[in-house]
Amino acid sequence: MIDELLSLRALVVTRTESIASLFRQAASAASVPIEIVAAADAAAVQLLLGDGVDIAYIDGALPAHEMTPVAAALRAPAKPPFSILMATASTAGKIFETDGLAGKPSRAEEARWLLERSMRVRVPSRALVVDDSTTMRSIVRKSLAATRFQFHVTEAEAGLAALQLLRDGEFDIVFLDHNMPGFSGLETLSEFKRENRCVSVVMITSTRDHALAARAGAGRGFSQEAVLPGRPRDSAVRLLRLARTQSASCVSGRRYCRDSVTENSPLRMRMPRFSA
């Protein structure tokens, strides 16, 4: 899917020219055209954001008092870039207002790895929403649309229809209603597993059911159970939190965990900021 991207513009926020140079070397060998621009402080960041930036890499070696204005400048645009803090020894164990953390590259091949990995945030994830309720399908679709990640959403009102869609195409994540008439959510999930579908599945229920979670989680493919409140707005809030976490998981292949991040750590995503 990376090939679907035409080009990217990446911003490196650093006071060290050698770091920006590493990214320029890496970009010359990347799988898609990438323009690398550099800034040393928040004022320069604001100027470069005017022409659009897709991804921003922040040098963890920046002085602490400069981190806050840089992060604020990156969040200011209507469509802010995806921001990644490049960790150093001084940032270990700290939490910053960025969308991801990664080890600070010291060689061009490390910078290229980081570019290739992080550019996936600009690639839409393919989501399938399976629910016999039109209202609930709409809630899930709107919740996904409100995240920082891009989704191509397809809907199905029954399990059998969902099975056919997965046979005909590929999806990254499925939001699956447990209580559907006829072919239930568990039966649908069982067929996903039987057909060896490589897709992350979130089972949607109205009440917490540990037995259901245990049955759904038997074998691979099941991601987690989502218990939604009765009111549509509360359901949307809960789903939005979940969708943001799951979308990061789709992009990075792992969830962000709040532990010490040091130099040479792999790219990790954090759950994007949320307020409701």
N, C-alpha and C positions, 0 to 999 in steps of 0.2 A: 504493500500500500504506500510505501514511501515514494514510489515512482509517481504517485498521483500529485505530489507536490511539484510546483513549477520552480519556486525559489523561496529563499528565506533571508531575513535580515536579522543578524544576531549582534547584540551589544555586549561588549566586555567592559566592565567597570573596574578599572585598576589603575594604579599609579606606576606599575611596572611594565615597560614597553615589551619586555621579553615574553610576558604572559599573553599580551595581545598578538604578538608575533607568532606564538605557538598556535593560536586559534586561526590565524590567517594561513599558516602552513597546512593545518588540518582541513580547513575549508577548501583548499585547492584540490584535495583528494576525496572530498565528500561525495556521496551518491547523488546529491542534488546541488544546484548552484546556491551558495551561501555567501552573502556579503557580510563582512565583519567590520564593525565600527567600534571605536573605543572612546571611553570617557573617563576622566579622572575624578570627577566630583558630581554633586547633584545638579549644579547649574548646566554642566555639559550634557548630562543625561536628559534634562528637560528639552534642550535644543534638538538632540538627536531623535527623541521620541516624536517630534513634530512630523518627521517623515515616515514614521511607522517602524516598529520593532516587533519581531515575533518572539524572540527569546532573549533574556538578559542574564549574563553570568556576572556575579559579584565576587570580587576578590576578597576572601576572608581576612587578608592582611591589611585591608583599609582600617584606618583608625576608628575606634568604637564610636566616637562622636560624629563620624561621617556616615556611618551605616544607616542611622535613622532617616536623615534627609534623602539619602539615595533610595531607600526602600519606599519612602513616601512618594518620591518623584515617579518611581516605577508603577505605583498603584494609581496614580492620578488620572491617566487617560481613560476614556470611556471603554476602550478595549485594551487593557494593560497587557504587556508581554508576560510570558511565563518566566518567572524569576528563579534562578538557582544560585545558592550560595556555595562558593568553592571553599571548602573547609581548610583550615590551617590548625596548627597546634593551639592557637589562641581562641579558636571557636569551638573546641571540643566540649561537648556536653551542654552547649547553649542552644536556645531556640530563637530563631530570627524570623521576621515576617517575610519569608520567601516561600515559594511554592515547592521547592525541592532543595536538597542538599547533595553535594558530591565532593569527592576528593579533588583537591586542586592539582591539575595536571602539571607535570614537570617535563614531559616529552611530547612531541607532536602526535605520536600514536595514541597517547592518553587523551589528548585534546580531541582527536578525531573520534575516539570511542565515545566521549562525552557528547560531542555534536550529534553523532549518529543516534545515540540513545535518546537524547532529549528532544530531537526534532520530531519524535513520534507524538509529542503532545499536540502537534498541529494536524495530526492525521485523525479524522473522525473515527470513533468507535461505532460498531454496528450493534444496535440494541433491538431486541425483540420483546415486545410487551404482550403478555398473554393473559387476558382476563375477559370474562363474559360480561362485565360491567363497562359500559361506555364511559361512565363517569370516572372509574378508577383508571382506565387506560389513559384518559385525558390528564389525570393528576400525575401519573408517572411521566407522561410525555412532557408536561410543563416543568416538572421537577428536573428532568434531565436537561431541558433547554436552559435552566437557570444556573447550571454549573459553568465553571471556567473551561470545561472540556467540550469538544464537539461530538455530537451523536447524530447518526443517521438512524431514525426510529421507524420500525415496522410494527404493525399491530396485528394481533390474531385474537379472535373471540372464543376460540376453543382449542383444546389440546391437540386434536387431530390436525387442525389447520396449522398449528405451530410446527408439528412434526414435518408436514409437507414443506413448509417454508425452510426449515433447516436442511431438508434433503436437497432443496433447489438452490440454496445459497449458504453463505457463511455469516455467522454472527459472533461477536465477542462476548456478549452478556445477554442473558434472558431474565426478565422479571416475570415470574410465573405465579399466578393466583392458585392457592391451594384448593379452595372450595369452588370448583366449577362443576356444573351439571354434566352428566354423562362421563366423559373422560376427565378424571380429576387431575389436579396438579401433580400428585405423587405418581399416578400412572403415566403422566406425560414425562416426568423426570426419569422414571424407570426406562421408558423407551429411549430417551436421550442416551442413557448409560448403555443400554443394550446395543444401540447402534454406534456406540463409541464416539459420540459427538464431543468434540473438543470445544466446550463453551462453559463459561461461568454462569451459574444459575442462582438467582435470589428468589426464594420461596416467600410469597406474600400471604400473611395470615392476619386475622383480626384479633386473636388472642395468643398469648405465649403457650406453646405446646412443646414440651421437651421431648416427648415421645415422637412427635412429628419430625422435629429437628434431627433426632437420632435416626429415624427411618430414612429421611431424605439424605442424610449425610453418609449413609452406608455406601462405600465405594467412592469413586472420584466424580468430579463434575459439579457437586453441590458447593455453593459458596457460603451462603448463610441464610438464616431465616429473618424476614422483616415483619415485625408485628406492627400493624398500622392501627391507630385509633379510629373511632367511629366517625368523627367529624372530618369532612374533606380537607379543611385547611390544616388540621393537625396531622393528617396523613401526608399532606404535601410537605410539611416541615420535616417529618421523620424521613420521608423518602429522599428529600433533597440532601440531607446529611449523609444518608446511605449511598446515594448515587455519586456524590462527590468522592467518597472513599473508594467505591467500586471503580469509578472511572480512572482514578489514579492507579489502582491495581491493574486495570487493563493496559494502561500505558507502560508502567514500569515492571510489571510482572511480580511486584511485591508491594506490600503496604508500608507506609512510612512509620517507623517506630521511634519513640522519643528517647533515644539513648545517645551515648557519646558518639559524635561524628568527627573523625580525624582525617588527616591527609591520607589519600589513597583509598578512602571509603568509596563503595559503589554509589551510583546515583540512587537516591531515595526520594520518594514523593511524600509530602505531608498532606493531610486533609485540608483543602482550601478553607480560608476564613469564611464564616457563616454568621449571619445575623438575621433574625426573624422575630 
